[in-house]
Every structure is written in structure tokens, then in C-alpha cells.
Amino acid sequence: MHRTEELVAANGIRLRVFTEGRGPAVLLCHGFPGLWYSWRHQISTLAAAGYRALAVDMRGYGGSDRPLAASDYDNHTITADLTGVLDALGESTAVLVGHDFGAQAAWSSALKAPERFPAVVSLAVPYGVGFSKRTDRASKRDEPRVDDSHHQPGPKPSGAFAAIARKHFIHLHYFQEVGVAEAELWAHPKRFLERIYWALSGSGSLLDFQKFPSEGTGYLDVLAEPSKPLPWPWFTEHDLDYLVGEYLRGDERTAFIGGLNSYRAMDINWANDPDYGRKTIECPALLICGAEDPALKIIGKRGLETMPERVSDLRGIEIIPNAGHFVQQEQPEATNRALLGFLAGL
């Protein structure tokens, strides 16, 4: 089938979207460090199965616009981006499929715009793990959006990250200061992307952050050199070169701004989005994870077992062997079977 590339106006910016197929819309949202290209193994499969696949470069990435302010990357703004994409492409609804920060966008948008996104698939990110239940005040529909800290339990995310950083390096803290990570990743984009894709894969491994002090440590210092040269079974030199070229459409400030600002928006979401992670997701949902995903290992068995408490119509949890964080790229056939099975049951 023919795949088209469009630059659409949505929520006051321009977003690049690749579309293929006809039928019910499936909107694919990548994470960091990804692009629309993260779904290259899903787009044609969805189209052949009778769906219209819409793979977007999220704001801050690839061919889409790259605002600089972290406040332009909060949950409310991202949901408005995604509903804007549907409007621009003439779709009233779409099943949302998200990976990493794209999964956060999918869960959030299912809460904020359920009439536009009637079902959701998350890759690598269970919903609500680590969040306390909403307070009565936060649950009232007539309450205004929260803009101060006393409505949220616990410290701001950045404060919690800073406390950990006093003991050892943690990327969540390292990414908070504007300009520091930008300069490091801009200077070594290919090295960064190759190392992070290896480290989070089913064959790679993350170094122990606790062995590195915060002072004088950069992100590349805690990402090991891959033990296997490219090509890997699921990732080639061509794939890496494409990613590097797309990220370097920006300058030093904007090359990796989409991912960095998603981390920096955590305080904003903590203050302004009391529903996320606390309010129950009621639409049909599916969770797909790679069995070797470091994020899954951190979350643990209990985090998965409690998912039905937070997602009332959870249709399944698919744990795919021989895959890490990039499950849809590492094991595309198994991912596609799970995705198509869920879609067929809607």
C-alpha cells in the first residue's frame, strides 16, 4: 500500500505524520529516543489488516516542530496535539498505541479525551505504577486544574530526583538542568543513540548508576559500549543513521529537546494533572512488554498484578520473550500478533 508523509497543523504547531491504509484509525506515538520510524514494522501490517495507521513524530522530534519550553510538553498539551492530528486528518476517533513517553501520552489522552480515543495500547509502561490514589478533592469534576503543590502527595519529582542524585548519578536529575544534556548529546549523537538502543534492548544491559557519582558524570558515562557491533538482528547501521539524521534536523538546543523536555515536564504534570496515574482508565486496554525490559524489572511483578485495579477493562498483559524496552522493534511479529488480536476484539 502507498504510504504518505504529511506535515499537519495541530494545536498551534506542525507535526509530521506518516499514514498508510484505510479503515479505523490507529494512532502510533513513539517515546524517547524514537521517531515515527519506531513503528516501521507495524505500519504496513496494520494497513494490510484493514486499518489506517497514523505514525506521528511527536512534538520535539524529527520533522515536527520543536518548542523549547518544558511547559509545552505537559500531558494536557500532548493530548491536544493528538486530537489535533485527528482533526487535521479527518478522523473522529482512533485507537491510541504508545511506547515509552508515547505510552504516557496514550494513557493520558484516554483520560482527557475518551470520546476521541476509545481504546489504548501501551508498550513498556504500565499505568499508574507508583501513584497514590486520588484525593477526594482531586477527583471532583468541578475542581479547577491544580497549579500548586498542596494538592499532590509527596515531593515534586525533581526534588525526589535531586535527593537520589546526592547519593549517585541518576539520569532523571541530570536531564533537569537546561543545556547540560543538550550539549553532551549534541556532541555525540551517534554514540548516544547506539548505546541507549543497546543498553535498553533484550541483549544489552544498563550499567549500575549507583557506582557513579553525580558530580562530573554525563549520561554517556553510564551507557556501556555495545558488546556486539552493528548490525544486530533487529537494528542496523541504516536504522541508526536514519535516527541520527532526523535528530540532527535540530540544533544543539533542539536536537533532543522532545525527550529532555518530557523529563522536565514531570513537575508540571505533578502539579497540573492530578488525574494521571490516579483516575481509573475505563476504556479497553492492552499492555505489551518485553520480558527483558529494564523498566519492567524495576516495576516488578506487583506492578503488573495491580494493573486491573487501575485499568478496569484491561484485556491482557502480553510479556514478549527475547525483547527489551524496544519490544515493537526487537520482536515485531509477536508485537503485531498481540496488537491485531486486541484490535479485532474491540
C-alpha positions as a printed Julia matrix, in Angstrom:
346×3 Matrix{Float64}:
   0.0     0.0    0.0
   1.02    3.6   -0.51
   2.47    5.43   2.49
   2.14    9.2    2.63
   4.06   11.81   4.6
   2.17   14.89   5.74
   3.01   17.96   7.79
  -0.24   18.82   9.57
  -1.25   21.82  11.66
  -2.25   20.69  15.14
  -2.54   22.61  18.41
  -0.63   25.59  17.08
   2.39   23.68  15.74
   3.26   21.46  12.8
   3.52   17.71  13.27
   4.83   15.21  10.75
   2.61   12.18  10.27
   3.1     9.09   8.1
  -0.16    7.44   7.05
  -0.93    4.17   5.34
  -4.1     2.17   4.74
  -7.84    2.74   5.0
 -10.22    1.86   7.78
 -10.45    2.57  11.51
  -7.6     4.81  12.6
  -4.74    3.61  14.8
  -2.53    6.45  16.06
   1.04    5.39  16.89
   3.0     7.51  19.41
   6.72    6.9   19.97
   8.86    7.64  23.0
  12.46    8.72  23.65
  14.68    8.24  21.78
  12.28    7.33  18.99
  10.51    8.69  15.93
   7.61    7.67  13.71
  10.24    5.22  12.43
   9.92    3.26  15.67
   6.7     1.83  14.16
   8.2     0.86  10.79
   7.31   -2.81  11.41
   3.72   -2.06  12.43
   2.51    0.49   9.85
   2.13   -1.77   6.81
   0.87   -4.67   8.92
  -1.92   -2.51  10.3
  -2.75   -1.22   6.83
  -2.9    -4.74   5.4
  -5.26   -5.75   8.2
  -7.76   -3.03   7.28
  -6.71   -0.13   9.49
  -5.44    3.36   8.79
  -2.07    3.62  10.51
  -1.02    7.11  11.61
   2.58    7.29  12.86
   3.44   10.72  14.22
   6.69   12.45  15.04
   5.76   13.79  18.47
   6.46   17.46  19.19
  10.17   18.0   19.66
  11.2    15.18  17.31
  12.12   14.53  13.7
  10.16   16.53  11.16
   7.79   18.09  13.71
   8.19   21.47  15.37
  10.41   21.68  18.44
   9.27   24.19  21.06
  11.93   24.96  23.67
   9.89   25.38  26.86
   9.27   22.38  29.1
   5.78   23.74  29.74
   4.98   22.95  26.1
   5.38   19.21  26.75
   2.92   18.54  29.57
   0.15   15.95  29.38
  -2.58   18.45  28.53
  -0.59   19.86  25.6
   0.31   16.44  24.21
  -3.34   15.35  24.29
  -4.26   18.5   22.37
  -1.57   17.62  19.81
  -3.06   14.18  19.26
  -6.67   15.33  18.97
  -5.37   18.0   16.59
  -3.79   15.31  14.41
  -7.11   13.5   14.21
  -8.88   16.73  13.26
  -6.33   17.54  10.58
  -6.6    14.07   9.05
 -10.39   13.9    9.19
 -10.65   11.2   11.85
 -13.2    11.4   14.66
 -11.62    8.63  16.74
  -8.53    6.44  16.87
  -7.13    3.62  18.93
  -4.04    5.03  20.63
  -0.87    2.93  20.68
   2.06    4.38  22.59
   5.57    3.38  23.6
   7.63    4.88  26.45
   6.68    8.59  26.71
   4.24    7.85  23.9
   2.57    5.35  26.24
   2.25    8.06  28.86
   0.65   10.21  26.16
  -1.74    7.38  25.3
  -2.86    6.76  28.89
  -3.21   10.49  29.5
  -5.2    11.1   26.32
  -7.52    8.19  27.11
  -8.35   10.03  30.34
  -8.66   13.5   28.87
 -10.37   12.75  25.55
 -12.14    9.37  25.86
 -14.6    10.34  23.12
 -11.67   10.6   20.66
  -9.57    7.69  21.94
 -11.89    4.78  22.82
  -9.12    2.21  23.34
  -5.45    2.24  24.23
  -2.4     0.0   23.87
   0.68    0.7   25.96
   4.12   -0.66  25.19
   6.57   -0.83  28.12
   4.67    1.48  30.51
   2.03    0.12  32.91
  -0.49    2.73  34.0
  -0.35    4.3   37.44
   2.54    2.37  39.0
   3.97    4.45  41.83
   0.98    6.81  42.06
  -1.18    7.06  45.15
  -4.96    7.09  44.8
  -6.52   10.46  44.04
  -7.69   12.58  46.92
 -11.39   13.39  47.09
 -10.61   16.98  46.17
  -8.63   16.0   43.1
 -11.41   13.67  41.95
 -14.15   16.28  41.82
 -15.01   17.1   38.25
 -15.85   20.72  39.06
 -12.44   21.46  40.59
 -10.12   23.71  38.6
  -6.84   22.36  37.3
  -4.3    22.12  40.07
  -1.46   24.62  39.93
   0.11   24.36  43.38
   1.82   21.65  45.36
  -0.51   21.09  48.3
  -2.9    19.01  46.18
  -0.28   16.36  45.45
   1.21   13.87  47.91
   4.95   13.63  48.33
   7.74   15.83  46.97
   7.97   17.22  43.48
   9.57   14.7   41.12
  12.6    16.97  40.62
  13.07   17.12  44.39
  12.99   13.35  44.66
  15.48   13.07  41.79
  17.79   15.6   43.45
  17.73   13.62  46.68
  18.84   10.48  44.84
  21.48   12.46  42.97
  23.14   13.36  46.27
  24.0     9.67  46.55
  24.74    8.73  42.94
  24.1     9.63  39.31
  20.53    9.41  38.05
  19.57   10.49  34.57
  16.21   11.85  35.77
  18.12   14.53  37.7
  20.84   15.03  35.1
  18.26   15.9   32.44
  16.61   18.65  34.52
  19.19   21.4   34.01
  18.68   23.06  30.63
  21.73   22.97  28.4
  23.81   20.27  30.08
  22.4    17.15  28.44
  21.76   19.09  25.23
  25.48   19.81  24.85
  26.58   16.26  25.63
  24.13   14.52  23.3
  24.67   17.06  20.5
  28.41   16.39  20.63
  27.98   12.6   20.37
  24.56   11.83  18.84
  25.51    8.59  17.1
  27.34    7.23  20.14
  24.4     8.11  22.39
  21.74    6.53  20.19
  23.71    3.34  19.57
  24.48    2.93  23.27
  20.95    3.63  24.54
  19.36    1.32  21.99
  21.77   -1.41  23.04
  21.51   -0.8   26.78
  17.71   -0.99  26.87
  17.41   -3.94  24.48
  16.89   -7.55  25.46
  20.56   -8.33  24.75
  22.11   -5.29  26.41
  22.32   -4.11  29.99
  22.34   -0.84  31.86
  25.34   -0.03  34.0
  24.77    0.33  37.72
  24.06    4.02  38.25
  24.91    3.65  41.94
  28.56    3.21  41.03
  28.74    6.69  39.51
  28.76    9.96  41.46
  26.6    12.77  40.11
  29.46   15.24  40.07
  31.37   15.04  36.8
  29.28   12.2   35.33
  27.5    12.5   32.0
  24.87   10.22  30.52
  27.31    8.63  28.1
  29.49    7.66  31.05
  26.79    5.3   32.32
  25.91    3.8   28.93
  28.22    0.92  28.09
  29.73    0.38  24.67
  27.67   -2.35  22.91
  29.28   -5.76  23.23
  28.11   -6.62  19.72
  28.78   -4.39  16.71
  26.02   -3.44  14.32
  24.05   -4.92  12.68
  22.02   -6.55  15.43
  19.16   -8.87  14.45
  16.65   -6.05  14.92
  18.69   -2.87  14.35
  21.08   -1.97  11.53
  23.58    0.73  10.66
  20.94    2.13   8.3
  18.44    2.37  11.14
  20.97    4.19  13.32
  21.98    6.59  10.55
  18.33    7.44   9.89
  17.74    8.24  13.55
  20.86   10.38  13.79
  19.93   12.34  10.67
  16.42   13.02  11.93
  17.54   14.16  15.37
  20.15   16.42  13.82
  17.48   18.3   11.89
  17.61   20.47  15.01
  20.46   22.48  16.51
  22.23   21.95  19.83
  19.24   23.29  21.77
  16.57   21.32  19.92
  18.13   18.09  18.64
  16.96   16.06  21.67
  14.51   18.55  23.14
  11.45   16.31  22.8
  12.79   13.68  25.17
  14.56   16.05  27.55
  11.51   18.25  27.95
   9.35   15.21  28.66
  11.53   14.64  31.72
  11.44   18.33  32.61
   7.64   18.4   32.36
   7.31   15.87  35.19
   6.98   18.64  37.79
   4.36   20.36  35.64
   2.31   17.18  35.31
   2.69   16.53  39.04
   1.22   19.96  39.77
  -1.35   20.3   37.0
  -2.58   16.79  36.23
  -3.93   15.14  39.4
  -5.9    12.57  37.38
  -2.91   10.93  35.69
  -1.98    7.7   37.41
  -4.8     8.04  39.93
  -8.05    8.1   38.0
  -9.16    4.73  36.63
  -8.77    4.08  32.9
 -12.13    2.71  31.77
 -11.65    2.05  28.06
 -10.43   -1.28  26.63
  -6.67   -1.51  27.07
  -3.71   -3.77  26.42
  -0.21   -3.72  27.9
   2.72   -5.16  25.92
   6.18   -5.5   27.49
   9.46   -7.11  26.55
  10.43   -9.73  29.1
  13.92   -8.23  29.42
  12.82   -4.6   29.62
  14.75   -2.87  32.44
  11.63   -0.8   33.16
   9.63   -3.99  33.72
  12.25   -5.29  36.12
  12.11   -2.06  38.12
   8.31   -2.12  38.25
   8.28   -5.73  39.38
   5.6    -8.38  39.48
   3.38   -6.44  41.88
   3.15   -3.51  39.48
   1.64   -5.75  36.83
  -0.62   -7.63  39.22
  -2.3    -4.41  40.32
  -2.94   -3.14  36.79
  -6.61   -4.29  36.79
  -7.18   -2.02  39.79
  -6.17    0.97  37.68
  -7.46   -0.16  34.26
 -10.98   -1.54  34.59
 -11.2    -3.07  31.09
  -7.69   -4.46  30.79
  -7.89   -7.03  28.0
  -4.47   -8.53  28.63
  -0.81   -8.17  29.57
   1.49   -9.58  26.9
   5.05  -10.29  28.04
   7.11  -10.99  24.92
  10.27  -13.09  25.28
  13.66  -12.06  23.88
  12.84   -8.36  23.89
  13.76   -5.39  26.0
  12.39   -1.86  26.04
  12.03   -1.54  22.26
   9.7    -4.51  22.02
   7.91   -3.49  18.8
  11.27   -3.27  17.02
  13.01   -6.22  18.66
  10.09   -8.65  18.25
   7.78   -7.11  15.64
   5.9   -10.28  14.7
   4.92  -11.11  18.27
   4.03   -7.48  18.93
   1.89   -7.32  15.8
   0.02  -10.5   16.73
  -0.83   -9.06  20.14
  -1.82   -5.7   18.68
  -4.01   -7.14  15.91
  -5.67   -9.55  18.33
  -6.61   -6.67  20.6
  -7.91   -4.54  17.74
 -10.0    -7.41  16.38
 -11.71   -7.79  19.73
 -12.86   -4.2   20.01
